[in-house]
Amino acid sequence: MEESTEELREEWTLLLWTTVAVLVPVLITLWCSFQRPKRKVQLKDLFRKSKHGWHYTDLFNKPTYCCVCSQPILQGAFCDCCGICADEQCIQRADRILSCKEIMTQRQTDGRFYHQWVRGNVPLASYCAKCKQQCGTQPKLCDYRCVWCQTTVHDDCLSSLNDDLCDLGEFRSVIIPPYYLYQVNKLRRRHPDEYSKLAAGCGSGWTPVLVLANTRSGNNMGEVLLGEFRTLLNPMQVFDLSELPPSKALQLCTLLPPGSVHVLVCGGDGTVGWVLDAIDTMKLKGQDQFIPLVTILPLGTGNDLANSLGWGAGYAGEIPVEQVLRNVLEAEVVKMDRWKVQVVSKGNYFRKPKFASLILLFSCLILSSCF
């Protein structure tokens, strides 16, 4: 009798602990699920007012550490402009104490432009500019990256580079420097000749690239590309067409030297046609001298034009955006005719006629890939 009572007690004890082991994680998960919408509302309000380009995520593609508390991040946010990362509990503090990429700023008092360093989470397979050894190999927040030229350096080697100037890196010829926009903003007389004089300070062969991406194309690939291009370029020259139409985005061309601008359209044939229509509008406004060259990064499925020009049938991230920019710089110019066709239903005089734009491929100025 005593043995059966003892066995029964053990069974109830086991059942109790099993119930606790099952219910506790469930209750914690339910509590977190109820708190998450409230937390996301607070973060959304913070993101809207912030100078950073915050994106909330609970899935990082590599081990990531908080730039504030230096601890590994499970859930948090990253800025797609400057690259800082913060744990969910540290986002507000990171937004307050860590500065982002300045899209418009003057040079230092000595007329120079210095590195802007961000600590930790350096790209994989990056090497120190001083000792040439690999960076980011330790499992902690370590080493630095310049948000403009993408130079990486070890913690111990940073002091030897503090006085080095930032030359904007490999893509200096396509980046719109923040000091150029600052000088344009200070001009009393905005004239193409003045822009050309300012462009002399950006180096020879300066051909800034504006990126116009349709985030609704290519299975969310457009949003990914926007973040990657904002990291490499000045965020001011990267536009989301779901928030700003191309007619307004292209007005930045009128603040740059005539004939120097390239536009990279990330989207399908419809997006390209939308941008070309905006360029036609610029011609009607008498802005012919500011018309840019158009390059295509095909997203989605409808990419006949891009495929005909050698840019491929669709981009799915198979090559890095750095190589995309290199291809843009090495592409050849192809002149093309655009025709507007009016379609009218026969016998129906009250129906509004439809218009369609057609492109005759061998006869806008468009860049053709030579790869």
Legacy VTK file of the C-alpha trace (Angstrom):
# vtk DataFile Version 3.0
C-alpha trace
ASCII
DATASET POLYDATA
POINTS 371 float
0.000 0.000 0.000
2.807 2.368 0.874
4.603 1.547 -2.385
1.515 2.385 -4.463
1.079 5.670 -2.562
4.725 6.561 -3.199
4.400 5.713 -6.900
1.245 7.805 -7.121
3.016 10.733 -5.462
5.911 10.451 -7.920
3.495 10.351 -10.844
1.703 13.478 -9.645
5.026 15.222 -9.066
6.169 14.306 -12.558
2.856 15.473 -13.985
3.133 18.775 -12.106
6.638 19.527 -13.340
5.722 18.502 -16.874
2.748 20.874 -16.786
4.948 23.689 -15.483
7.586 23.003 -18.138
4.927 23.216 -20.857
2.866 26.126 -19.524
5.695 28.523 -18.595
7.114 28.874 -22.143
3.583 29.147 -23.523
2.671 31.900 -21.060
5.926 33.764 -21.760
5.295 33.515 -25.500
1.718 34.779 -25.100
2.903 37.670 -22.927
5.541 38.621 -25.489
3.023 38.397 -28.320
0.690 40.794 -26.484
3.530 43.198 -25.697
5.091 43.146 -29.198
2.361 45.171 -30.998
2.578 47.858 -28.325
6.360 47.882 -28.577
6.236 48.052 -32.365
3.909 51.054 -32.226
6.391 52.863 -29.979
9.303 51.932 -32.258
7.382 52.969 -35.364
6.911 56.429 -33.919
10.613 56.576 -33.042
11.655 55.396 -36.517
9.484 58.033 -38.176
11.168 60.885 -36.291
14.703 59.477 -36.404
17.549 60.561 -38.663
18.537 56.915 -38.954
17.044 54.538 -41.507
15.916 52.012 -38.893
14.617 48.558 -39.819
13.328 46.222 -37.123
14.207 42.539 -37.411
14.500 39.364 -35.349
16.619 37.574 -37.941
20.121 38.836 -38.718
22.095 37.079 -41.457
25.257 36.860 -39.324
26.246 37.156 -35.625
25.450 40.770 -34.752
26.284 42.835 -31.679
24.609 45.894 -30.210
26.562 49.112 -30.795
25.415 50.382 -27.381
25.682 47.494 -24.897
27.998 45.285 -27.021
25.841 42.215 -26.356
24.666 39.762 -29.066
21.358 40.804 -30.620
18.394 38.449 -30.805
15.763 41.044 -31.633
16.584 44.593 -32.600
17.062 47.067 -35.415
19.721 48.183 -37.865
20.213 51.385 -39.838
20.577 50.730 -43.574
22.385 54.062 -44.038
25.231 53.961 -41.513
25.051 50.301 -40.465
24.716 50.660 -36.692
22.800 47.879 -34.919
20.975 47.998 -31.606
19.215 45.576 -29.334
15.510 46.164 -28.845
16.124 47.620 -25.388
18.899 49.932 -26.643
17.284 51.364 -29.793
16.189 54.629 -28.198
19.582 55.242 -26.652
21.370 54.349 -29.904
19.157 56.780 -31.782
20.092 59.502 -29.309
23.868 59.033 -28.948
24.985 57.572 -32.302
25.013 59.810 -35.366
24.003 58.641 -38.820
25.428 59.435 -42.252
25.148 63.179 -42.841
23.611 63.645 -46.292
24.630 67.302 -46.346
27.504 68.746 -44.342
30.437 71.076 -44.814
34.084 70.072 -44.817
36.220 70.619 -41.748
37.690 74.053 -41.101
40.873 72.974 -42.892
38.821 72.081 -45.982
39.283 68.340 -45.546
36.843 65.448 -45.284
37.606 62.865 -42.608
36.419 59.307 -41.982
33.178 58.722 -40.106
33.697 55.526 -38.115
31.109 53.023 -36.874
32.269 50.338 -34.455
31.523 46.652 -34.883
29.620 44.353 -37.263
32.092 44.928 -40.095
31.416 43.103 -43.390
32.590 39.518 -43.731
36.009 39.008 -45.337
37.036 42.640 -44.744
40.657 43.565 -44.106
42.367 46.212 -42.004
43.603 49.193 -44.012
46.689 49.410 -41.759
47.976 45.887 -41.056
46.137 44.100 -43.926
44.850 41.390 -41.564
41.213 40.256 -41.526
38.776 42.288 -39.430
35.753 41.170 -37.414
37.129 37.744 -36.526
36.486 37.991 -32.769
33.057 36.999 -31.360
32.347 40.431 -29.910
31.768 44.054 -30.917
35.102 45.003 -32.430
36.860 46.926 -35.202
35.643 49.934 -37.211
34.193 50.757 -40.641
33.967 54.138 -42.371
30.392 54.740 -43.517
31.548 56.589 -46.664
34.597 54.815 -48.097
33.837 51.424 -46.412
37.424 51.217 -45.112
37.771 48.794 -42.181
40.402 48.912 -39.450
41.213 47.052 -36.229
40.600 48.646 -32.848
44.352 48.748 -32.199
45.130 50.237 -35.631
42.531 53.027 -35.551
44.764 55.619 -33.908
47.179 55.475 -36.858
44.363 56.389 -39.279
42.704 59.188 -37.305
44.405 61.865 -39.399
43.812 60.122 -42.728
41.386 61.738 -45.155
38.317 59.940 -46.495
38.358 59.775 -50.305
34.876 58.112 -50.460
36.432 54.843 -51.567
36.094 52.856 -54.769
32.812 54.498 -55.770
33.865 58.107 -55.253
33.008 58.800 -58.912
29.321 57.924 -58.382
28.753 59.197 -54.823
27.281 62.660 -54.285
29.509 63.966 -51.458
27.706 65.623 -48.559
29.905 68.698 -48.900
28.797 69.146 -52.548
25.128 69.379 -51.501
26.104 71.763 -48.693
27.867 74.050 -51.181
24.914 73.899 -53.603
22.587 74.875 -50.789
24.762 77.919 -50.078
24.791 79.156 -53.686
23.164 82.535 -54.265
22.886 81.945 -57.996
21.936 78.436 -59.037
23.256 78.030 -62.540
24.730 75.009 -64.405
28.092 76.780 -64.610
28.206 77.022 -60.820
27.474 73.302 -60.491
30.331 72.501 -62.868
32.713 74.594 -60.752
31.654 72.766 -57.588
31.984 69.417 -59.362
35.691 70.098 -59.855
36.112 69.449 -56.141
34.612 65.965 -56.575
37.395 64.743 -58.848
37.716 64.122 -62.562
35.273 61.734 -64.183
32.605 62.370 -61.555
29.344 60.804 -62.811
26.871 60.618 -59.912
24.335 57.783 -60.020
20.766 58.190 -58.781
19.064 54.943 -57.739
15.297 54.697 -58.270
13.859 51.416 -56.979
10.351 50.012 -57.117
9.876 48.076 -53.866
6.836 46.302 -55.315
8.973 44.567 -57.957
10.951 41.362 -57.651
9.626 39.669 -54.495
10.740 42.425 -52.095
14.176 42.595 -53.738
13.679 46.345 -54.307
13.615 47.054 -50.573
16.784 45.029 -50.046
18.533 46.921 -52.842
17.513 50.284 -51.389
19.250 49.418 -48.122
22.410 48.174 -49.819
22.686 51.237 -52.048
22.088 53.593 -49.105
25.017 51.936 -47.353
27.375 52.486 -50.299
26.120 55.856 -51.566
24.713 59.064 -50.152
21.173 58.209 -48.937
20.085 61.430 -50.645
20.630 59.835 -54.066
18.605 56.672 -53.379
14.834 56.888 -53.882
11.929 54.585 -53.112
9.392 55.056 -55.929
6.573 53.860 -53.667
7.133 57.001 -51.561
8.352 59.534 -54.147
7.418 59.565 -57.858
10.261 59.711 -60.405
9.203 63.193 -61.563
10.238 64.536 -58.143
13.250 62.274 -57.655
14.729 63.387 -60.986
14.686 67.013 -59.903
17.959 66.261 -58.119
19.491 66.125 -61.623
18.907 69.878 -61.898
21.324 70.432 -58.985
24.130 68.454 -60.636
26.420 69.290 -63.573
24.548 68.917 -66.903
25.158 65.661 -68.739
26.945 63.980 -65.844
24.128 62.051 -64.159
23.278 58.361 -64.529
19.976 56.946 -63.264
19.794 53.304 -62.200
16.181 52.078 -62.407
15.528 48.982 -60.296
12.309 47.435 -61.544
10.495 45.973 -64.514
9.553 47.419 -67.900
6.656 49.307 -66.319
8.953 51.042 -63.838
11.402 51.932 -66.615
8.566 53.387 -68.712
7.415 55.396 -65.687
10.890 56.916 -65.289
11.209 57.626 -69.032
7.843 59.420 -68.953
9.212 61.598 -66.136
12.269 62.356 -68.282
9.965 63.419 -71.133
8.290 65.777 -68.670
11.696 67.296 -67.889
12.114 68.027 -71.605
8.746 69.784 -71.683
9.921 71.955 -68.778
13.001 73.037 -70.738
15.403 70.957 -68.646
16.976 69.141 -71.622
20.536 69.820 -70.480
19.889 67.916 -67.239
18.535 64.757 -68.907
20.330 61.723 -67.368
21.493 58.460 -68.883
19.271 55.541 -67.844
20.500 52.156 -66.657
18.296 49.193 -65.751
18.565 46.629 -62.958
15.704 44.254 -63.860
13.412 43.048 -61.058
10.364 40.829 -61.333
9.317 39.067 -64.531
8.476 41.702 -67.178
11.992 42.710 -68.260
12.046 42.525 -72.064
13.788 45.893 -72.431
16.522 45.082 -69.897
17.089 41.691 -71.484
17.384 43.238 -74.963
20.017 45.682 -73.678
22.110 42.978 -72.039
21.165 43.571 -68.392
19.542 40.142 -68.049
16.006 38.864 -67.584
15.885 39.435 -63.826
18.093 40.203 -60.827
17.847 37.983 -57.750
20.950 39.023 -55.825
23.337 36.750 -57.713
25.947 39.521 -57.909
26.683 42.135 -55.210
25.547 45.726 -55.667
29.209 46.758 -55.855
29.484 44.823 -59.115
26.239 46.385 -60.328
27.793 49.842 -59.919
30.944 48.719 -61.717
28.805 47.467 -64.613
27.024 50.828 -64.766
30.347 52.665 -65.057
31.546 50.382 -67.861
28.303 50.246 -69.871
27.913 51.635 -73.394
25.378 54.257 -74.493
22.570 53.197 -76.852
20.169 55.750 -78.366
16.531 54.675 -78.556
13.277 56.068 -79.962
10.086 56.159 -77.922
6.690 56.296 -79.592
3.318 57.111 -78.106
0.414 55.182 -79.652
-3.213 56.205 -79.229
-5.715 53.334 -79.190
-9.358 54.237 -79.931
-12.242 51.758 -79.883
-14.000 51.695 -83.262
-17.599 52.908 -83.168
-17.427 54.043 -79.532
-16.982 57.813 -79.542
-17.540 58.321 -75.819
-14.848 56.012 -74.508
-11.652 57.765 -73.480
-8.738 56.826 -75.815
-5.869 54.818 -74.356
-2.210 55.720 -74.760
0.778 53.380 -74.764
4.485 54.149 -74.991
6.559 51.919 -77.262
10.326 51.718 -77.531
11.992 50.985 -80.856
15.090 49.079 -79.883
17.598 49.860 -82.575
16.980 53.274 -83.550
15.947 58.855 -73.781
19.641 57.722 -73.975
19.990 54.305 -72.339
23.072 52.486 -71.118
23.585 49.008 -72.516
25.554 46.405 -70.618
28.633 45.144 -72.376
28.737 41.921 -70.328
LINES 2 373
363 0 1 2 3 4 5 6 7 8 9 10 11 12 13 14 15 16 17 18 19 20 21 22 23 24 25 26 27 28 29 30 31 32 33 34 35 36 37 38 39 40 41 42 43 44 45 46 47 48 49 50 51 52 53 54 55 56 57 58 59 60 61 62 63 64 65 66 67 68 69 70 71 72 73 74 75 76 77 78 79 80 81 82 83 84 85 86 87 88 89 90 91 92 93 94 95 96 97 98 99 100 101 102 103 104 105 106 107 108 109 110 111 112 113 114 115 116 117 118 119 120 121 122 123 124 125 126 127 128 129 130 131 132 133 134 135 136 137 138 139 140 141 142 143 144 145 146 147 148 149 150 151 152 153 154 155 156 157 158 159 160 161 162 163 164 165 166 167 168 169 170 171 172 173 174 175 176 177 178 179 180 181 182 183 184 185 186 187 188 189 190 191 192 193 194 195 196 197 198 199 200 201 202 203 204 205 206 207 208 209 210 211 212 213 214 215 216 217 218 219 220 221 222 223 224 225 226 227 228 229 230 231 232 233 234 235 236 237 238 239 240 241 242 243 244 245 246 247 248 249 250 251 252 253 254 255 256 257 258 259 260 261 262 263 264 265 266 267 268 269 270 271 272 273 274 275 276 277 278 279 280 281 282 283 284 285 286 287 288 289 290 291 292 293 294 295 296 297 298 299 300 301 302 303 304 305 306 307 308 309 310 311 312 313 314 315 316 317 318 319 320 321 322 323 324 325 326 327 328 329 330 331 332 333 334 335 336 337 338 339 340 341 342 343 344 345 346 347 348 349 350 351 352 353 354 355 356 357 358 359 360 361 362
8 363 364 365 366 367 368 369 370
